Amino acid sequence: AAEICGDGKDQNCDGTDTVCSSAGDIDYDRDGYTENQGDCNDYNYSIRPGAAEVCGDNIDQDCDGKDLVCS
């Protein structure tokens, strides 16, 4: 599995947790994505790449750069 630095877990089973090299490498909200991996709000678990988008709320939940328009 891909290693998530600084979370205290050894995802890739190499015996250590990778130390983060910058703030953009830390997953602050523990949703599995860091800022460097495309998380556009790393302090909100429900906002991350692939998240369900809520139309018309002016929030980009899935980090694709736009809010879903309600039809």
C-alpha positions in Angstrom: 0.0 0.0 0.0 1.1 3.6 -0.5 2.7 5.1 2.5 1.1 8.2 4.1 3.8 10.1 5.9 3.4 11.3 9.4 0.3 9.3 10.3 2.0 6.9 12.7 1.1 3.9 10.5 3.3 1.7 8.4 1.2 1.2 5.3 3.9 -0.3 3.1 5.2 -2.7 5.8 8.8 -1.6 5.7 9.0 -1.2 9.5 8.8 2.6 9.6 6.4 5.4 9.0 7.8 7.8 6.4 8.7 11.2 7.7 7.0 14.1 5.8 9.3 16.4 3.9 6.9 19.3 3.8 3.5 20.5 5.2 1.9 19.6 1.8 2.8 16.0 2.5 0.8 15.8 5.8 -2.8 14.5 5.7 -4.2 16.8 8.4 -7.8 15.6 8.1 -6.8 11.9 7.7 -9.0 11.3 4.6 -6.2 9.6 2.7 -5.2 12.6 0.6 -2.7 15.4 1.2 -2.5 18.8 -0.3 0.3 17.4 -2.6 -2.1 14.6 -3.6 -4.9 17.0 -4.7 -6.8 17.6 -1.4 -8.1 21.1 -1.9 -9.1 21.5 1.8 -6.9 19.3 4.0 -8.7 20.4 7.2 -12.1 19.0 6.2 -12.5 15.2 5.8 -15.5 15.5 3.5 -13.6 17.6 0.9 -11.1 15.4 -1.1 -10.5 14.0 -4.6 -13.4 11.6 -5.4 -15.7 12.9 -2.7 -19.5 13.1 -3.4 -20.3 16.5 -4.8 -23.3 18.5 -3.4 -24.8 20.7 -6.1 -25.3 24.4 -5.6 -23.6 24.8 -2.2 -20.6 26.8 -3.6 -18.2 24.2 -2.1 -16.0 22.0 -4.3 -16.2 18.7 -2.4 -14.4 16.6 -5.0 -11.5 19.1 -5.7 -12.1 19.3 -9.4 -12.1 23.1 -9.4 -15.8 23.7 -9.6 -19.1 23.2 -7.8 -21.8 20.9 -9.3 -24.6 22.9 -10.9 -28.1 21.7 -9.8 -30.4 20.8 -12.7 
